[in-house]
Amino acid sequence: MEQRSRWKEKGRHLLYLIAALAMLFYALARLEQGGTGEGFRVFWYAWLGFAAVIIAANVNMLLFVNEEKRRELARIKKAKALQWERSLERTFAKREKDKRSARARQ
């Protein structure tokens, strides 16, 4: 079962990589039809930067992330989610306490 899950995960990253490369090649073909000016260039470079990050992340996941690293990343993700949940609980508890104290003062 674990082997199947790993290939499913790799397949997902491969699909994302192919989609990002396809969008990049489509955009490169449309570059000549684009406008001129500073705004066009800024948008184009920002778009290229985002595409490069997506491509690099998926190549990294496909080639360099082994099972141990994947487990560590999952553990970190879970810990961050738990930390975020606790932070939200504290925030809501504080708001509720402030509401109760405001009602008591009235």
C-alpha positions in Angstrom: 0.0 0.0 0.0 2.8 2.4 0.9 4.5 1.8 -2.5 1.3 2.6 -4.3 0.8 5.8 -2.4 4.4 6.9 -3.2 3.8 6.4 -6.9 0.5 8.3 -6.7 2.3 11.2 -5.0 5.1 11.1 -7.7 2.4 11.0 -10.4 0.8 14.1 -9.0 4.0 16.0 -9.0 4.8 14.8 -12.5 1.4 16.1 -13.7 2.0 19.5 -12.0 5.4 19.7 -13.7 4.0 18.9 -17.1 1.2 21.5 -16.6 3.7 24.2 -15.5 6.0 23.5 -18.5 3.0 23.5 -20.9 1.9 26.9 -19.5 5.4 28.2 -19.8 5.8 27.1 -23.4 2.4 28.5 -24.2 3.4 31.8 -22.7 6.7 31.9 -24.5 4.8 31.4 -27.8 2.6 34.4 -26.9 5.5 36.6 -25.9 5.9 38.0 -29.3 2.3 39.0 -29.5 2.5 40.8 -26.2 2.5 44.5 -25.6 5.4 46.8 -25.0 6.2 48.9 -22.0 7.4 48.6 -18.5 4.2 47.1 -17.1 4.3 44.2 -19.6 7.9 43.4 -18.8 7.3 43.5 -15.0 4.3 41.1 -15.4 6.3 38.8 -17.7 9.2 38.6 -15.3 7.0 38.0 -12.3 5.1 35.3 -14.2 8.4 33.6 -15.2 9.5 33.7 -11.6 6.4 32.0 -10.4 6.6 29.4 -13.1 10.3 28.7 -12.2 9.4 28.2 -8.6 6.6 25.8 -9.5 8.9 23.8 -11.8 11.7 23.8 -9.3 9.5 22.6 -6.5 8.1 19.7 -8.5 11.5 18.6 -9.9 12.7 18.7 -6.3 9.8 16.5 -5.1 10.3 14.1 -8.0 14.1 13.7 -7.9 15.4 14.6 -4.4 12.8 13.8 -1.8 13.1 10.3 -0.5 10.8 8.5 1.9 12.5 9.7 5.0 12.4 13.3 3.9 8.8 13.0 2.9 7.9 11.7 6.3 9.8 14.6 7.9 8.0 17.1 5.8 4.7 15.6 6.7 5.6 15.7 10.4 6.5 19.4 10.1 3.3 20.2 8.2 1.3 18.5 10.9 3.1 20.3 13.6 2.5 23.7 11.9 -1.2 22.9 11.5 -1.5 22.0 15.2 0.3 25.2 16.1 -2.0 27.3 13.9 -5.0 25.5 15.5 -3.9 26.3 19.0 -3.2 29.9 18.0 -6.8 30.2 16.7 -8.2 28.6 19.8 -6.3 31.1 22.0 -7.5 34.0 19.9 -11.1 32.9 20.0 -10.9 32.2 23.8 -9.5 35.7 24.3 -12.3 37.3 22.3 -14.9 35.4 24.2 -13.4 36.4 27.5 -13.3 40.1 26.3 -17.0 39.9 25.3 -17.9 38.4 28.7 -16.0 41.1 30.6 -17.6 43.8 28.4 -21.1 42.5 29.2 -20.3 42.3 32.9 -19.2 45.9 33.0 -22.5 47.1 31.4 
